Amino acid sequence: DVCQHGVGGIWRQWLSDDIRTTYDQAVDENSLNEGKQRYEKMCSGMYLGEIVRQILIDLTKRGFLFRGQISETLKTRGIFETKFLSQIESDRLALLQVRAILQQLGLDSTCDDSILVK
């Protein structure tokens, strides 16, 4: 196994098993290559939007966001693109713009939702 994957591959596998969250696990389980490249799924820009979508679903189920109502759009895998994360995280983006992004995704968001998501 060491010869085939190298020490770095084994280290990444150990690390990902040790620190994987339920969100990381959900992304892996719903991917086309379940069980493979788990470390990359935890930190790669290709998967960050999906991790955020899983977090939004969880927080909505718990009643912290979107009045506890999960939209059909939010249930759609891949709908939350990484670019939305970058835009929302930007210091230059006002809360009204954050709310516009969430509404564009079909989320019935309030000002409080925008604050929590940002």
N, CA, C and O atoms as CSV, one atom per row, in Angstrom:
chain,resi,resn,atom,element,x,y,z
A,1,ASP,N,N,0.828,-1.201,0.000
A,1,ASP,CA,C,0.000,0.000,0.000
A,1,ASP,C,C,0.866,1.255,0.000
A,1,ASP,O,O,0.537,2.238,-0.665
A,2,VAL,N,N,2.000,1.226,0.762
A,2,VAL,CA,C,2.891,2.371,0.803
A,2,VAL,C,C,3.500,2.604,-0.573
A,2,VAL,O,O,3.627,3.747,-1.011
A,3,CYS,N,N,3.874,1.536,-1.251
A,3,CYS,CA,C,4.480,1.679,-2.571
A,3,CYS,C,C,3.489,2.245,-3.585
A,3,CYS,O,O,3.865,3.045,-4.441
A,4,GLN,N,N,2.253,1.840,-3.494
A,4,GLN,CA,C,1.249,2.271,-4.457
A,4,GLN,C,C,0.804,3.718,-4.211
A,4,GLN,O,O,0.665,4.475,-5.171
A,5,HIS,N,N,0.582,4.113,-2.991
A,5,HIS,CA,C,0.022,5.427,-2.689
A,5,HIS,C,C,1.036,6.413,-2.130
A,5,HIS,O,O,0.792,7.620,-2.149
A,6,GLY,N,N,2.142,5.938,-1.644
A,6,GLY,CA,C,3.140,6.818,-1.058
A,6,GLY,C,C,2.756,7.234,0.345
A,6,GLY,O,O,1.606,7.085,0.759
A,7,VAL,N,N,3.723,7.753,1.068
A,7,VAL,CA,C,3.506,8.161,2.452
A,7,VAL,C,C,2.478,9.285,2.536
A,7,VAL,O,O,1.641,9.290,3.439
A,8,GLY,N,N,2.530,10.243,1.598
A,8,GLY,CA,C,1.577,11.356,1.612
A,8,GLY,C,C,0.143,10.877,1.505
A,8,GLY,O,O,-0.737,11.405,2.186
A,9,GLY,N,N,-0.105,9.895,0.671
A,9,GLY,CA,C,-1.455,9.358,0.512
A,9,GLY,C,C,-1.952,8.690,1.779
A,9,GLY,O,O,-3.120,8.837,2.138
A,10,ILE,N,N,-1.090,7.963,2.456
A,10,ILE,CA,C,-1.465,7.319,3.710
A,10,ILE,C,C,-1.726,8.363,4.782
A,10,ILE,O,O,-2.686,8.250,5.543
A,11,TRP,N,N,-0.870,9.385,4.845
A,11,TRP,CA,C,-1.052,10.459,5.816
A,11,TRP,C,C,-2.384,11.158,5.589
A,11,TRP,O,O,-3.130,11.403,6.538
A,12,ARG,N,N,-2.690,11.484,4.318
A,12,ARG,CA,C,-3.959,12.161,4.016
A,12,ARG,C,C,-5.146,11.282,4.395
A,12,ARG,O,O,-6.149,11.785,4.902
A,13,GLN,N,N,-5.046,9.986,4.159
A,13,GLN,CA,C,-6.138,9.077,4.507
A,13,GLN,C,C,-6.341,9.042,6.021
A,13,GLN,O,O,-7.476,9.101,6.494
A,14,TRP,N,N,-5.253,8.948,6.783
A,14,TRP,CA,C,-5.351,8.944,8.242
A,14,TRP,C,C,-5.944,10.256,8.739
A,14,TRP,O,O,-6.837,10.265,9.586
A,15,LEU,N,N,-5.438,11.362,8.206
A,15,LEU,CA,C,-5.913,12.669,8.638
A,15,LEU,C,C,-7.397,12.832,8.341
A,15,LEU,O,O,-8.154,13.308,9.187
A,16,SER,N,N,-7.809,12.444,7.155
A,16,SER,CA,C,-9.211,12.635,6.798
A,16,SER,C,C,-10.121,11.772,7.663
A,16,SER,O,O,-11.225,12.199,8.000
A,17,ASP,N,N,-9.686,10.573,8.029
A,17,ASP,CA,C,-10.496,9.729,8.913
A,17,ASP,C,C,-10.607,10.341,10.300
A,17,ASP,O,O,-11.638,10.219,10.962
A,18,ASP,N,N,-9.531,11.004,10.740
A,18,ASP,CA,C,-9.474,11.541,12.086
A,18,ASP,C,C,-10.296,12.816,12.257
A,18,ASP,O,O,-10.824,13.053,13.344
A,19,ILE,N,N,-10.421,13.641,11.225
A,19,ILE,CA,C,-11.066,14.940,11.384
A,19,ILE,C,C,-12.308,15.126,10.512
A,19,ILE,O,O,-12.838,16.234,10.435
A,20,ARG,N,N,-12.772,14.085,9.867
A,20,ARG,CA,C,-13.957,14.204,9.001
A,20,ARG,C,C,-15.191,14.587,9.804
A,20,ARG,O,O,-15.444,14.039,10.877
A,21,THR,N,N,-15.954,15.530,9.273
A,21,THR,CA,C,-17.210,15.932,9.902
A,21,THR,C,C,-18.364,15.184,9.252
A,21,THR,O,O,-18.177,14.485,8.256
A,22,THR,N,N,-19.550,15.332,9.813
A,22,THR,CA,C,-20.729,14.718,9.194
A,22,THR,C,C,-20.991,15.335,7.824
A,22,THR,O,O,-21.525,14.676,6.932
A,23,TYR,N,N,-20.616,16.598,7.660
A,23,TYR,CA,C,-20.799,17.265,6.363
A,23,TYR,C,C,-19.851,16.670,5.324
A,23,TYR,O,O,-20.241,16.431,4.181
A,24,ASP,N,N,-18.598,16.433,5.730
A,24,ASP,CA,C,-17.634,15.800,4.827
A,24,ASP,C,C,-18.112,14.406,4.433
A,24,ASP,O,O,-18.000,14.000,3.276
A,25,GLN,N,N,-18.640,13.689,5.402
A,25,GLN,CA,C,-19.135,12.338,5.148
A,25,GLN,C,C,-20.295,12.369,4.164
A,25,GLN,O,O,-20.358,11.527,3.268
A,26,ALA,N,N,-21.217,13.319,4.308
A,26,ALA,CA,C,-22.360,13.423,3.398
A,26,ALA,C,C,-21.894,13.744,1.980
A,26,ALA,O,O,-22.417,13.190,1.013
A,27,VAL,N,N,-20.909,14.638,1.852
A,27,VAL,CA,C,-20.377,14.974,0.532
A,27,VAL,C,C,-19.766,13.732,-0.099
A,27,VAL,O,O,-19.993,13.459,-1.278
A,28,ASP,N,N,-18.994,12.977,0.675
A,28,ASP,CA,C,-18.366,11.765,0.157
A,28,ASP,C,C,-19.416,10.733,-0.254
A,28,ASP,O,O,-19.323,10.157,-1.338
A,29,GLU,N,N,-20.400,10.497,0.588
A,29,GLU,CA,C,-21.423,9.493,0.303
A,29,GLU,C,C,-22.240,9.828,-0.942
A,29,GLU,O,O,-22.706,8.925,-1.638
A,30,ASN,N,N,-22.415,11.112,-1.226
A,30,ASN,CA,C,-23.215,11.521,-2.383
A,30,ASN,C,C,-22.374,11.826,-3.614
A,30,ASN,O,O,-22.894,12.323,-4.613
A,31,SER,N,N,-21.082,11.534,-3.550
A,31,SER,CA,C,-20.203,11.799,-4.688
A,31,SER,C,C,-20.205,10.610,-5.646
A,31,SER,O,O,-20.689,9.526,-5.320
A,32,LEU,N,N,-19.659,10.839,-6.820
A,32,LEU,CA,C,-19.555,9.773,-7.813
A,32,LEU,C,C,-18.460,8.770,-7.467
A,32,LEU,O,O,-18.461,7.645,-7.968
A,33,ASN,N,N,-17.530,9.177,-6.613
A,33,ASN,CA,C,-16.410,8.302,-6.249
A,33,ASN,C,C,-16.333,8.148,-4.724
A,33,ASN,O,O,-15.330,8.492,-4.099
A,34,GLU,N,N,-17.393,7.633,-4.156
A,34,GLU,CA,C,-17.477,7.473,-2.702
A,34,GLU,C,C,-16.292,6.676,-2.167
A,34,GLU,O,O,-15.909,5.645,-2.720
A,35,GLY,N,N,-15.721,7.189,-1.066
A,35,GLY,CA,C,-14.611,6.509,-0.414
A,35,GLY,C,C,-13.247,6.839,-0.994
A,35,GLY,O,O,-12.224,6.421,-0.453
A,36,LYS,N,N,-13.225,7.575,-2.074
A,36,LYS,CA,C,-11.956,7.930,-2.709
A,36,LYS,C,C,-11.767,9.438,-2.625
A,36,LYS,O,O,-12.736,10.197,-2.623
A,37,GLN,N,N,-10.522,9.858,-2.558
A,37,GLN,CA,C,-10.150,11.279,-2.520
A,37,GLN,C,C,-10.890,12.032,-1.407
A,37,GLN,O,O,-11.327,13.167,-1.597
A,38,ARG,N,N,-11.021,11.395,-0.268
A,38,ARG,CA,C,-11.770,12.005,0.831
A,38,ARG,C,C,-11.094,13.261,1.356
A,38,ARG,O,O,-11.784,14.209,1.732
A,39,TYR,N,N,-9.781,13.299,1.392
A,39,TYR,CA,C,-9.082,14.496,1.856
A,39,TYR,C,C,-9.385,15.667,0.926
A,39,TYR,O,O,-9.670,16.773,1.385
A,40,GLU,N,N,-9.322,15.421,-0.373
A,40,GLU,CA,C,-9.589,16.471,-1.345
A,40,GLU,C,C,-11.028,16.980,-1.214
A,40,GLU,O,O,-11.281,18.169,-1.405
A,41,LYS,N,N,-11.955,16.104,-0.896
A,41,LYS,CA,C,-13.360,16.503,-0.734
A,41,LYS,C,C,-13.556,17.399,0.490
A,41,LYS,O,O,-14.538,18.137,0.575
A,42,MET,N,N,-12.630,17.330,1.424
A,42,MET,CA,C,-12.736,18.139,2.640
A,42,MET,C,C,-12.219,19.564,2.437
A,42,MET,O,O,-12.599,20.462,3.189
A,43,CYS,N,N,-11.362,19.791,1.438
A,43,CYS,CA,C,-10.744,21.117,1.342
A,43,CYS,C,C,-10.642,21.669,-0.070
A,43,CYS,O,O,-10.296,22.839,-0.236
A,44,SER,N,N,-10.919,20.901,-1.059
A,44,SER,CA,C,-10.798,21.367,-2.433
A,44,SER,C,C,-11.930,22.325,-2.786
A,44,SER,O,O,-13.075,22.121,-2.382
A,45,GLY,N,N,-11.605,23.364,-3.536
A,45,GLY,CA,C,-12.610,24.321,-3.970
A,45,GLY,C,C,-13.748,23.672,-4.729
A,45,GLY,O,O,-14.871,24.176,-4.730
A,46,MET,N,N,-13.462,22.564,-5.368
A,46,MET,CA,C,-14.497,21.848,-6.126
A,46,MET,C,C,-15.631,21.363,-5.223
A,46,MET,O,O,-16.763,21.215,-5.683
A,47,TYR,N,N,-15.342,21.119,-3.957
A,47,TYR,CA,C,-16.331,20.549,-3.039
A,47,TYR,C,C,-16.810,21.519,-1.960
A,47,TYR,O,O,-17.758,21.204,-1.240
A,48,LEU,N,N,-16.184,22.689,-1.829
A,48,LEU,CA,C,-16.532,23.604,-0.731
A,48,LEU,C,C,-17.988,24.047,-0.776
A,48,LEU,O,O,-18.641,24.127,0.264
A,49,GLY,N,N,-18.500,24.332,-1.953
A,49,GLY,CA,C,-19.898,24.732,-2.071
A,49,GLY,C,C,-20.841,23.649,-1.573
A,49,GLY,O,O,-21.851,23.940,-0.932
A,50,GLU,N,N,-20.510,22.413,-1.867
A,50,GLU,CA,C,-21.349,21.296,-1.424
A,50,GLU,C,C,-21.267,21.114,0.086
A,50,GLU,O,O,-22.262,20.765,0.721
A,51,ILE,N,N,-20.097,21.346,0.664
A,51,ILE,CA,C,-19.965,21.285,2.124
A,51,ILE,C,C,-20.842,22.364,2.756
A,51,ILE,O,O,-21.552,22.104,3.727
A,52,VAL,N,N,-20.790,23.577,2.199
A,52,VAL,CA,C,-21.621,24.671,2.719
A,52,VAL,C,C,-23.098,24.329,2.582
A,52,VAL,O,O,-23.880,24.601,3.493
A,53,ARG,N,N,-23.490,23.739,1.463
A,53,ARG,CA,C,-24.898,23.337,1.279
A,53,ARG,C,C,-25.325,22.357,2.367
A,53,ARG,O,O,-26.428,22.466,2.903
A,54,GLN,N,N,-24.462,21.405,2.693
A,54,GLN,CA,C,-24.766,20.444,3.761
A,54,GLN,C,C,-24.921,21.148,5.113
A,54,GLN,O,O,-25.793,20.794,5.906
A,55,ILE,N,N,-24.074,22.137,5.365
A,55,ILE,CA,C,-24.164,22.906,6.609
A,55,ILE,C,C,-25.464,23.700,6.650
A,55,ILE,O,O,-26.138,23.738,7.679
A,56,LEU,N,N,-25.820,24.337,5.528
A,56,LEU,CA,C,-27.069,25.105,5.474
A,56,LEU,C,C,-28.280,24.202,5.713
A,56,LEU,O,O,-29.218,24.593,6.408
A,57,ILE,N,N,-28.262,23.017,5.150
A,57,ILE,CA,C,-29.356,22.061,5.367
A,57,ILE,C,C,-29.455,21.707,6.842
A,57,ILE,O,O,-30.546,21.701,7.412
A,58,ASP,N,N,-28.321,21.413,7.458
A,58,ASP,CA,C,-28.309,21.049,8.870
A,58,ASP,C,C,-28.837,22.189,9.743
A,58,ASP,O,O,-29.683,21.969,10.610
A,59,LEU,N,N,-28.338,23.400,9.513
A,59,LEU,CA,C,-28.779,24.545,10.311
A,59,LEU,C,C,-30.254,24.862,10.086
A,59,LEU,O,O,-30.939,25.336,10.993
A,60,THR,N,N,-30.736,24.601,8.879
A,60,THR,CA,C,-32.156,24.811,8.598
A,60,THR,C,C,-32.998,23.762,9.314
A,60,THR,O,O,-34.028,24.095,9.901
A,61,LYS,N,N,-32.578,22.507,9.274
A,61,LYS,CA,C,-33.291,21.444,9.986
A,61,LYS,C,C,-33.375,21.738,11.482
A,61,LYS,O,O,-34.367,21.416,12.135
A,62,ARG,N,N,-32.328,22.351,12.008
A,62,ARG,CA,C,-32.294,22.681,13.436
A,62,ARG,C,C,-33.094,23.946,13.758
A,62,ARG,O,O,-33.248,24.309,14.925
A,63,GLY,N,N,-33.598,24.611,12.723
A,63,GLY,CA,C,-34.427,25.793,12.915
A,63,GLY,C,C,-33.663,27.097,13.047
A,63,GLY,O,O,-34.245,28.117,13.414
A,64,PHE,N,N,-32.363,27.081,12.752
A,64,PHE,CA,C,-31.549,28.295,12.866
A,64,PHE,C,C,-31.633,29.187,11.639
A,64,PHE,O,O,-31.407,30.393,11.737
A,65,LEU,N,N,-31.955,28.614,10.484
A,65,LEU,CA,C,-31.991,29.365,9.230
A,65,LEU,C,C,-33.305,29.139,8.488
A,65,LEU,O,O,-33.967,28.115,8.659
A,66,PHE,N,N,-33.658,30.097,7.678
A,66,PHE,CA,C,-34.751,29.992,6.718
A,66,PHE,C,C,-36.059,29.494,7.326
A,66,PHE,O,O,-36.819,28.752,6.704
A,67,ARG,N,N,-36.294,29.930,8.568
A,67,ARG,CA,C,-37.524,29.579,9.301
A,67,ARG,C,C,-37.738,28.056,9.393
A,67,ARG,O,O,-38.862,27.574,9.533
A,68,GLY,N,N,-36.634,27.329,9.309
A,68,GLY,CA,C,-36.706,25.875,9.407
A,68,GLY,C,C,-37.241,25.190,8.164
A,68,GLY,O,O,-37.514,23.990,8.192
A,69,GLN,N,N,-37.397,25.929,7.077
A,69,GLN,CA,C,-37.963,25.388,5.836
A,69,GLN,C,C,-36.865,25.150,4.800
A,69,GLN,O,O,-36.228,26.096,4.336
A,70,ILE,N,N,-36.649,23.902,4.446
A,70,ILE,CA,C,-35.652,23.556,3.435
A,70,ILE,C,C,-36.311,23.640,2.068
A,70,ILE,O,O,-37.263,22.913,1.784
A,71,SER,N,N,-35.808,24.522,1.229
A,71,SER,CA,C,-36.368,24.668,-0.115
A,71,SER,C,C,-35.961,23.481,-0.983
A,71,SER,O,O,-34.963,22.811,-0.719
A,72,GLU,N,N,-36.747,23.238,-2.016
A,72,GLU,CA,C,-36.401,22.179,-2.970
A,72,GLU,C,C,-35.056,22.484,-3.624
A,72,GLU,O,O,-34.279,21.577,-3.918
A,73,THR,N,N,-34.792,23.768,-3.847
A,73,THR,CA,C,-33.520,24.156,-4.456
A,73,THR,C,C,-32.351,23.765,-3.563
A,73,THR,O,O,-31.349,23.244,-4.052
A,74,LEU,N,N,-32.466,24.006,-2.266
A,74,LEU,CA,C,-31.384,23.670,-1.339
A,74,LEU,C,C,-31.135,22.161,-1.291
A,74,LEU,O,O,-30.030,21.726,-0.969
A,75,LYS,N,N,-32.140,21.378,-1.603
A,75,LYS,CA,C,-31.982,19.918,-1.632
A,75,LYS,C,C,-31.196,19.436,-2.850
A,75,LYS,O,O,-30.793,18.274,-2.912
A,76,THR,N,N,-30.981,20.318,-3.808
A,76,THR,CA,C,-30.333,19.954,-5.060
A,76,THR,C,C,-28.815,19.946,-4.917
A,76,THR,O,O,-28.207,20.975,-4.623
A,77,ARG,N,N,-28.215,18.793,-5.124
A,77,ARG,CA,C,-26.767,18.655,-5.035
A,77,ARG,C,C,-26.093,19.554,-6.059
A,77,ARG,O,O,-26.499,19.600,-7.220
A,78,GLY,N,N,-25.060,20.268,-5.624
A,78,GLY,CA,C,-24.283,21.100,-6.522
A,78,GLY,C,C,-24.839,22.500,-6.752
A,78,GLY,O,O,-24.232,23.290,-7.477
A,79,ILE,N,N,-25.975,22.820,-6.153
A,79,ILE,CA,C,-26.610,24.120,-6.391
A,79,ILE,C,C,-25.830,25.272,-5.764
A,79,ILE,O,O,-25.846,26.387,-6.285
A,80,PHE,N,N,-25.147,25.011,-4.649
A,80,PHE,CA,C,-24.394,26.071,-3.971
A,80,PHE,C,C,-22.969,26.040,-4.494
A,80,PHE,O,O,-22.142,25.259,-4.023
A,81,GLU,N,N,-22.688,26.891,-5.466
A,81,GLU,CA,C,-21.372,26.918,-6.091
A,81,GLU,C,C,-20.350,27.588,-5.168
A,81,GLU,O,O,-20.694,28.446,-4.355
A,82,THR,N,N,-19.112,27.186,-5.311
A,82,THR,CA,C,-18.043,27.753,-4.494
A,82,THR,C,C,-17.955,29.261,-4.679
A,82,THR,O,O,-17.576,29.973,-3.749
A,83,LYS,N,N,-18.300,29.760,-5.863
A,83,LYS,CA,C,-18.241,31.204,-6.095
A,83,LYS,C,C,-19.181,31.955,-5.151
A,83,LYS,O,O,-18.883,33.082,-4.756
A,84,PHE,N,N,-20.321,31.340,-4.780
A,84,PHE,CA,C,-21.232,31.986,-3.837
A,84,PHE,C,C,-20.569,32.126,-2.472
A,84,PHE,O,O,-20.734,33.144,-1.800
A,85,LEU,N,N,-19.828,31.117,-2.067
A,85,LEU,CA,C,-19.106,31.162,-0.800
A,85,LEU,C,C,-18.098,32.304,-0.808
A,85,LEU,O,O,-17.993,33.054,0.162
A,86,SER,N,N,-17.368,32.430,-1.893
A,86,SER,CA,C,-16.380,33.504,-2.003
A,86,SER,C,C,-17.060,34.873,-1.973
A,86,SER,O,O,-16.565,35.798,-1.329
A,87,GLN,N,N,-18.178,35.001,-2.660
A,87,GLN,CA,C,-18.898,36.275,-2.692
A,87,GLN,C,C,-19.441,36.634,-1.309
A,87,GLN,O,O,-19.295,37.772,-0.862
A,88,ILE,N,N,-20.059,35.680,-0.640
A,88,ILE,CA,C,-20.654,35.927,0.667
A,88,ILE,C,C,-19.582,36.263,1.696
A,88,ILE,O,O,-19.790,37.125,2.550
A,89,GLU,N,N,-18.456,35.601,1.620
A,89,GLU,CA,C,-17.373,35.801,2.579
A,89,GLU,C,C,-16.683,37.150,2.401
A,89,GLU,O,O,-16.046,37.647,3.330
A,90,SER,N,N,-16.802,37.737,1.230
A,90,SER,CA,C,-16.120,38.996,0.930
A,90,SER,C,C,-16.566,40.104,1.875
A,90,SER,O,O,-17.758,40.271,2.133
A,91,ASP,N,N,-15.598,40.860,2.389
A,91,ASP,CA,C,-15.902,41.990,3.273
A,91,ASP,C,C,-16.646,43.100,2.550
A,91,ASP,O,O,-17.355,43.885,3.180
A,92,ARG,N,N,-16.494,43.171,1.246
A,92,ARG,CA,C,-17.126,44.240,0.469
A,92,ARG,C,C,-18.611,43.976,0.213
A,92,ARG,O,O,-19.332,44.883,-0.201
A,93,LEU,N,N,-19.067,42.774,0.449
A,93,LEU,CA,C,-20.450,42.432,0.125
A,93,LEU,C,C,-21.383,42.814,1.259
A,93,LEU,O,O,-21.197,42.383,2.397
A,94,ALA,N,N,-22.382,43.619,0.951
A,94,ALA,CA,C,-23.366,44.047,1.943
A,94,ALA,C,C,-24.368,42.926,2.203
A,94,ALA,O,O,-24.517,42.012,1.392
A,95,LEU,N,N,-25.052,43.006,3.345
A,95,LEU,CA,C,-26.018,41.964,3.717
A,95,LEU,C,C,-27.151,41.843,2.706
A,95,LEU,O,O,-27.664,40.745,2.488
A,96,LEU,N,N,-27.550,42.947,2.088
A,96,LEU,CA,C,-28.603,42.859,1.067
A,96,LEU,C,C,-28.151,42.025,-0.116
A,96,LEU,O,O,-28.955,41.318,-0.723
A,97,GLN,N,N,-26.871,42.104,-0.447
A,97,GLN,CA,C,-26.345,41.293,-1.538
A,97,GLN,C,C,-26.263,39.823,-1.137
A,97,GLN,O,O,-26.508,38.941,-1.959
A,98,VAL,N,N,-25.924,39.559,0.113
A,98,VAL,CA,C,-25.924,38.185,0.616
A,98,VAL,C,C,-27.346,37.621,0.519
A,98,VAL,O,O,-27.553,36.498,0.061
A,99,ARG,N,N,-28.304,38.412,0.953
A,99,ARG,CA,C,-29.705,37.986,0.893
A,99,ARG,C,C,-30.132,37.730,-0.549
A,99,ARG,O,O,-30.872,36.782,-0.811
A,100,ALA,N,N,-29.678,38.555,-1.481
A,100,ALA,CA,C,-30.014,38.363,-2.897
A,100,ALA,C,C,-29.456,37.038,-3.420
A,100,ALA,O,O,-30.124,36.339,-4.181
A,101,ILE,N,N,-28.235,36.695,-3.011
A,101,ILE,CA,C,-27.653,35.407,-3.417
A,101,ILE,C,C,-28.486,34.255,-2.862
A,101,ILE,O,O,-28.793,33.304,-3.582
A,102,LEU,N,N,-28.852,34.339,-1.586
A,102,LEU,CA,C,-29.654,33.272,-0.975
A,102,LEU,C,C,-31.008,33.155,-1.651
A,102,LEU,O,O,-31.492,32.045,-1.873
A,103,GLN,N,N,-31.626,34.280,-1.983
A,103,GLN,CA,C,-32.924,34.242,-2.651
A,103,GLN,C,C,-32.794,33.713,-4.070
A,103,GLN,O,O,-33.693,33.039,-4.572
A,104,GLN,N,N,-31.669,34.019,-4.719
A,104,GLN,CA,C,-31.403,33.479,-6.053
A,104,GLN,C,C,-31.359,31.942,-6.008
A,104,GLN,O,O,-31.688,31.270,-6.985
A,105,LEU,N,N,-30.951,31.415,-4.867
A,105,LEU,CA,C,-30.888,29.962,-4.675
A,105,LEU,C,C,-32.232,29.389,-4.214
A,105,LEU,O,O,-32.325,28.208,-3.881
A,106,GLY,N,N,-33.264,30.225,-4.197
A,106,GLY,CA,C,-34.594,29.754,-3.823
A,106,GLY,C,C,-34.812,29.672,-2.326
A,106,GLY,O,O,-35.726,28.987,-1.867
A,107,LEU,N,N,-33.979,30.366,-1.558
A,107,LEU,CA,C,-34.085,30.321,-0.109
A,107,LEU,C,C,-34.841,31.545,0.385
A,107,LEU,O,O,-34.476,32.677,0.066
A,108,ASP,N,N,-35.875,31.324,1.147
A,108,ASP,CA,C,-36.682,32.409,1.698
A,108,ASP,C,C,-35.932,32.979,2.897
A,108,ASP,O,O,-36.192,32.607,4.042
A,109,SER,N,N,-35.001,33.884,2.620
A,109,SER,CA,C,-34.105,34.348,3.668
A,109,SER,C,C,-34.551,35.672,4.261
A,109,SER,O,O,-35.170,36.505,3.599
A,110,THR,N,N,-34.217,35.835,5.523
A,110,THR,CA,C,-34.450,37.087,6.231
A,110,THR,C,C,-33.114,37.796,6.400
A,110,THR,O,O,-32.067,37.259,6.037
A,111,CYS,N,N,-33.154,38.983,6.942
A,111,CYS,CA,C,-31.908,39.713,7.238
A,111,CYS,C,C,-31.076,38.914,8.248
A,111,CYS,O,O,-29.854,38.834,8.125
A,112,ASP,N,N,-31.742,38.327,9.245
A,112,ASP,CA,C,-31.027,37.502,10.232
A,112,ASP,C,C,-30.339,36.317,9.579
A,112,ASP,O,O,-29.215,35.974,9.946
A,113,ASP,N,N,-31.011,35.676,8.599
A,113,ASP,CA,C,-30.398,34.568,7.882
A,113,ASP,C,C,-29.126,35.034,7.184
A,113,ASP,O,O,-28.107,34.344,7.205
A,114,SER,N,N,-29.195,36.204,6.568
A,114,SER,CA,C,-28.033,36.745,5.860
A,114,SER,C,C,-26.868,36.961,6.809
A,114,SER,O,O,-25.721,36.671,6.468
A,115,ILE,N,N,-27.158,37.467,7.992
A,115,ILE,CA,C,-26.111,37.696,8.993
A,115,ILE,C,C,-25.480,36.368,9.404
A,115,ILE,O,O,-24.256,36.252,9.456
A,116,LEU,N,N,-26.309,35.370,9.694
A,116,LEU,CA,C,-25.786,34.064,10.119
A,116,LEU,C,C,-24.994,33.375,9.023
A,116,LEU,O,O,-23.962,32.760,9.293
A,117,VAL,N,N,-25.462,33.472,7.807
A,117,VAL,CA,C,-24.748,32.827,6.704
A,117,VAL,C,C,-23.421,33.513,6.450
A,117,VAL,O,O,-22.419,32.850,6.182
A,118,LYS,N,N,-23.403,34.830,6.531
A,118,LYS,CA,C,-22.152,35.572,6.302
A,118,LYS,C,C,-21.146,35.239,7.393
A,118,LYS,O,O,-20.030,35.759,7.383
